[in-house]
Amino acid sequence: MEQVLALRPFVPAQDFALSKRFYQALGFELTLEHEQVAILKLGSFSFILQDFYVKEFAENCMV
C-alpha cells in the first residue's frame, strides 16, 4: 500500500500578488512559483495558491 505524504488544497486568489504577500507576512514560505500557482508552506502544512477566482467557489472554499 502506498503512503500518502501530503494533500494540498487549492486556494483561490482574487489578487494573486497581494495574496502571496499576505501569506508570506503570516510566516508562510514561498517554496514554488509558476505563472498561475504558488506553493506556500508553514511547518508541515502547505497549500497551492492559484491565480484563479470564481466568487461562488471562493465563498464556499474551506480548508
Stockholm file with secondary structure:
# STOCKHOLM 1.0

chainA/1-63         MEQVLALRPFVPAQDFALSKRFYQALGFELTLEHEQVAILKLGSFSFILQDFYVKEFAENCMV
#=GR chainA/1-63 SS CCCCCCCCCEEECSSHHHHHHHHHHTTCEEEEECSSEEEEEETTEEEEEESCCCHHHHHHCCC
#=GC SS_cons        CCCCCCCCCEEECSSHHHHHHHHHHTTCEEEEECSSEEEEEETTEEEEEESCCCHHHHHHCCC
//
